[in-house]
Amino acid sequence: MKISIASDHGGFDLKEKVKARLEEKGYEVKDFGCYDKSSCDYADFGRPAAEAVASGECDKGVLICTTGIGMSMVGNKVKGVRAALCADSVSASLTRLHNDANVLVLGAGIVGENLAMGIVDTFFETPFSNEERHIRRIHKIED
C-alpha cells in the first residue's frame, strides 16, 4: 500500500514520526512536505498529498498540522477524498468502518506521539465494512 503524507511546520515533527512508523510497518510512503520547521502554508503541501489519493497514485493519506482543522479542510476540498480528523482510536476505527475514510488527519498540538501512533495503527489496520447502508451514505456525500 502506498501512503501520501504531508504536514505544515506545526506538524513536521509528528509527520516524521508517523512516516517512520508507516515505513516500519511495510508501507511505501510518499512525502509531499514540508521538509523542515520553517513557517509555511498547510495547503501547499496538503492539497498535493490529497490529490495523490484522489488520483489513485496513493492508496491512502495522512495530513498533519497543529490542530488538524486546516488540513482537514484542504483534504476535503479534493473530490474523491474523505479526510477524517481523528483525536482518538475509536474515531479512527469508526471512520474506516463506516465512512471508508481514505485520508487520516491529525492535530500535532492536540494528540501526543503515543496517542497518534495508536490512531495511525487503528486507521490503517481497520477495513471498510462494505455494508450497504454505509456504501449508500458515502455515495450521497460524493455527489
Protein Blocks (a to p, Z undefined) as FASTA:
>chain_A
ZZdddddfklmmmmmmmmmmmmmnopacddebjfbfbdcdfklmmmmmmmmmmnomambd
cdddfkommmmmmmmmpghiacdddfbfklmmmmmmmnopabdcddfklpcfklmmmmmm
mmmmpccekiaklmmmmmmmmZZ
